[in-house]
């Protein structure tokens, strides 16, 4: 369950394992200022980490491009900023995985046996191309993670209530995912709406994640209030932040 705490939401199912999985909205401010070049962005990052009481951590982040690129922050890795990366995994306790959003879906992962965390940015393009599965596969390859040991949380992104799409969009999904597409599109008043959270949920189930190990937010960045939304605010919309790290 996503629980509101001060200026962010925290996911209870992760907290029970000593993992902080957070999502921030407008109350904290525009997170995109964290990834700009220069001293101002560096200061913003340091102040945020200090506010969380983890100023000794390294914030791992990227200039996201809706790719399916996932990086493992290994024990000997000293680079904390990447170009064109939309997902990270790590077993390190000195880092914070950070991704940013303005309607796209954050996906959080934790292997309860191997102690590996992960997070990825899953907009419609990344979801369609399978970034959520590629991250799982990298956890398995690099750490021996088993699907039955992994818990996942989906959200907060734009909901099916507000995610109107065009027929071309629908047909692209229908052609690649003919069975799943029947479950994730809805026609209301002659308009087509897409459920990106449910799409990711069904793909993860198909990949072997247990349904009881998947948490869904039930919130929408467009209409729930308190979140930045590209669809609602346009090109000048700020960015919400997803963070995951060992407490």
C-alpha positions as CSV (number, residue, x, y, z in Angstrom):
1,X,0.0,0.0,0.0
2,X,1.2,3.5,-0.8
3,X,1.0,5.5,2.4
4,X,1.3,9.3,2.6
5,X,4.1,10.4,4.9
6,X,4.9,14.1,5.1
7,X,5.9,15.2,1.6
8,X,6.0,11.8,-0.1
9,X,4.3,8.4,-0.4
10,X,6.0,5.3,1.0
11,X,5.3,1.7,0.0
12,X,4.5,-0.4,3.1
13,X,5.4,-3.8,1.6
14,X,9.0,-2.6,1.0
15,X,9.3,-0.8,4.4
16,X,8.7,-4.2,6.1
17,X,12.0,-5.4,4.6
18,X,13.9,-2.3,5.6
19,X,13.7,-0.9,2.1
20,X,12.6,2.7,1.5
21,X,10.5,3.0,-1.7
22,X,9.2,6.5,-2.1
23,X,7.3,8.7,-4.5
24,X,7.3,12.4,-4.4
25,X,4.9,15.0,-5.9
26,X,4.3,18.7,-6.1
27,X,4.7,19.2,-2.4
28,X,8.4,18.4,-2.5
29,X,8.9,20.4,-5.7
30,X,10.2,19.7,-9.3
31,X,12.5,16.8,-9.1
32,X,13.9,17.4,-12.6
33,X,16.1,20.1,-11.1
34,X,18.1,17.2,-9.6
35,X,19.4,16.0,-12.9
36,X,20.4,19.3,-14.5
37,X,24.1,20.0,-14.9
38,X,25.9,22.4,-12.5
39,X,26.3,23.3,-8.9
40,X,22.6,24.2,-8.3
41,X,21.5,20.6,-9.2
42,X,24.2,19.1,-7.0
43,X,23.0,21.3,-4.1
44,X,19.4,20.3,-4.7
45,X,20.4,16.6,-4.5
46,X,22.5,17.1,-1.4
47,X,19.7,19.0,0.4
48,X,17.1,16.3,-0.5
49,X,19.3,13.5,0.8
50,X,19.9,15.4,4.0
51,X,16.2,15.9,4.5
52,X,15.8,12.1,4.3
53,X,18.6,11.5,6.7
54,X,20.8,9.8,4.2
55,X,23.3,12.5,3.2
56,X,26.1,9.9,3.0
57,X,24.5,8.2,0.0
58,X,25.1,8.5,-3.7
59,X,22.1,9.4,-5.8
60,X,22.1,7.3,-9.0
61,X,20.2,8.9,-11.8
62,X,20.0,9.3,-15.5
63,X,18.8,11.5,-18.4
64,X,15.9,9.2,-19.3
65,X,14.9,8.6,-22.9
66,X,12.0,6.0,-22.7
67,X,14.6,3.3,-23.5
68,X,14.8,-0.3,-22.2
69,X,18.4,0.3,-21.0
70,X,19.0,-1.1,-17.4
71,X,22.3,-0.7,-15.6
72,X,23.7,-2.7,-12.6
73,X,25.4,-0.4,-10.2
74,X,28.0,-2.9,-9.2
75,X,30.3,-2.8,-6.1
76,X,33.2,-1.2,-8.0
77,X,31.1,1.3,-9.9
78,X,31.8,5.0,-9.2
79,X,29.6,6.6,-11.9
80,X,26.3,7.9,-10.6
81,X,24.9,9.7,-13.6
82,X,24.0,8.1,-17.0
83,X,22.7,9.1,-20.3
84,X,19.9,7.2,-21.9
85,X,19.3,4.8,-19.0
86,X,15.8,4.1,-17.7
87,X,16.4,1.5,-15.0
88,X,18.9,0.5,-12.4
89,X,19.6,-2.5,-10.1
90,X,22.0,-2.8,-7.2
91,X,22.9,-4.6,-4.0
92,X,24.8,-1.6,-2.7
93,X,23.7,0.1,0.5
94,X,25.5,3.4,-0.2
95,X,23.3,4.4,-3.2
96,X,19.8,5.7,-3.8
97,X,18.2,4.8,-7.1
98,X,16.3,7.8,-8.5
99,X,14.0,8.1,-11.6
100,X,11.6,10.9,-12.5
101,X,8.1,11.1,-13.9
102,X,5.2,13.3,-15.1
103,X,2.6,10.6,-15.9
104,X,4.8,7.6,-16.7
105,X,4.9,4.6,-14.4
106,X,7.6,3.9,-11.8
107,X,8.3,0.2,-11.1
108,X,10.1,-0.8,-7.9
109,X,11.7,-4.2,-7.2
110,X,13.2,-5.9,-4.2
111,X,14.7,-9.5,-4.1
112,X,13.9,-10.5,-0.5
113,X,16.6,-13.3,-0.6
114,X,19.5,-11.8,-2.5
115,X,18.9,-8.3,-1.2
116,X,18.9,-6.5,-4.5
117,X,16.8,-3.4,-5.3
118,X,15.7,-2.0,-8.6
119,X,13.7,0.7,-10.2
120,X,12.7,1.6,-13.7
121,X,10.9,4.3,-15.7
122,X,8.0,2.6,-17.6
123,X,6.2,5.0,-19.8
124,X,4.0,3.5,-22.6
125,X,7.1,3.0,-24.9
126,X,9.3,1.5,-22.3
127,X,6.5,-0.7,-21.0
128,X,5.6,-1.8,-24.6
129,X,9.2,-2.7,-25.3
130,X,9.6,-4.6,-22.0
131,X,11.8,-2.7,-19.7
132,X,10.0,-4.2,-16.7
133,X,11.0,-7.7,-17.9
134,X,14.5,-6.7,-18.9
135,X,15.2,-5.5,-15.4
136,X,14.0,-8.8,-13.9
137,X,16.2,-10.7,-16.3
138,X,19.2,-8.7,-15.3
139,X,18.5,-9.4,-11.6
140,X,18.4,-13.1,-12.5
141,X,21.6,-13.0,-14.6
142,X,23.7,-10.9,-12.3
143,X,22.5,-12.0,-8.9
144,X,20.7,-15.3,-9.3
145,X,17.4,-13.7,-8.3
146,X,14.3,-16.0,-8.5
147,X,11.0,-14.6,-9.5
148,X,9.2,-16.1,-6.5
149,X,11.5,-14.1,-4.2
150,X,10.9,-10.7,-5.8
151,X,8.3,-8.1,-4.6
152,X,7.2,-5.4,-7.1
153,X,5.3,-2.1,-6.7
154,X,3.6,-0.3,-9.6
155,X,2.8,3.4,-9.5
156,X,2.1,6.3,-9.3
157,X,1.4,7.2,-12.9
158,X,-1.5,8.3,-15.0
159,X,-4.5,6.0,-14.6
160,X,-6.9,4.4,-17.1
161,X,-9.4,7.0,-15.9
162,X,-7.5,9.7,-17.8
163,X,-5.1,8.0,-20.3
164,X,-6.9,8.6,-23.6
165,X,-5.1,7.2,-26.6
166,X,-5.6,7.1,-30.4
167,X,-6.6,4.1,-32.5
168,X,-3.0,3.8,-33.9
169,X,-1.7,3.4,-30.4
170,X,-4.3,0.7,-29.6
171,X,-3.5,-1.2,-32.8
172,X,0.3,-1.2,-32.0
173,X,-0.5,-3.0,-28.7
174,X,-3.1,-5.2,-30.3
175,X,-0.6,-6.4,-32.9
176,X,2.2,-7.3,-30.4
177,X,0.1,-8.3,-27.3
178,X,-3.2,-9.5,-28.7
179,X,-4.3,-11.3,-25.5
180,X,-3.2,-8.8,-22.9
181,X,-4.6,-5.9,-25.0
182,X,-8.1,-7.1,-24.4
183,X,-7.6,-6.4,-20.6
184,X,-5.9,-3.0,-20.7
185,X,-8.0,-0.9,-23.1
186,X,-11.4,0.4,-22.5
187,X,-13.8,2.4,-24.8
188,X,-15.9,5.1,-23.1
189,X,-18.1,7.5,-25.1
190,X,-16.3,6.6,-28.3
191,X,-12.8,7.2,-26.8
192,X,-10.1,4.7,-26.1
193,X,-8.4,4.6,-22.7
194,X,-5.2,2.7,-21.8
195,X,-4.3,1.2,-18.4
196,X,-0.4,1.2,-18.3
197,X,-0.4,0.0,-14.7
198,X,-2.5,-3.1,-15.5
199,X,-0.4,-3.8,-18.6
200,X,2.8,-3.9,-16.5
201,X,1.0,-6.0,-13.9
202,X,-0.1,-8.6,-16.5
203,X,3.3,-8.7,-18.1
204,X,4.9,-9.3,-14.7
205,X,2.5,-12.1,-13.8
206,X,3.2,-13.7,-17.2
207,X,7.0,-13.4,-16.4
208,X,6.5,-15.3,-13.1
209,X,6.0,-12.7,-10.4
210,X,3.3,-13.8,-7.9
211,X,0.2,-11.7,-7.8
212,X,0.4,-11.4,-4.0
213,X,3.9,-9.9,-4.4
214,X,2.8,-7.0,-6.6
215,X,1.5,-3.7,-5.0
216,X,-0.5,-1.3,-7.1
217,X,-1.1,2.3,-6.1
218,X,-4.7,3.0,-7.3
219,X,-3.6,6.7,-7.7
220,X,-3.5,8.8,-10.9
221,X,-1.0,11.7,-11.5
222,X,-3.6,13.4,-13.7
223,X,-6.6,13.5,-11.4
224,X,-5.7,12.4,-7.9
225,X,-4.2,15.8,-7.0
226,X,-0.7,16.7,-5.7
227,X,1.3,15.3,-8.7
228,X,2.9,16.8,-11.7
229,X,1.2,15.6,-14.9
230,X,2.4,16.3,-18.5
231,X,-1.1,15.6,-19.8
232,X,-2.7,18.1,-17.5
233,X,0.1,20.7,-17.3
234,X,1.8,20.5,-20.7
235,X,5.4,20.8,-21.6
236,X,6.2,23.0,-18.6
237,X,5.1,20.3,-16.1
238,X,7.5,19.5,-13.4
239,X,8.6,16.0,-12.5
240,X,7.7,13.6,-9.6
241,X,10.4,11.4,-8.2
242,X,10.7,7.7,-7.4
243,X,13.4,6.6,-5.0
244,X,14.4,3.2,-3.6
245,X,17.3,2.4,-1.2
246,X,18.3,0.4,1.8
247,X,17.3,2.0,5.1
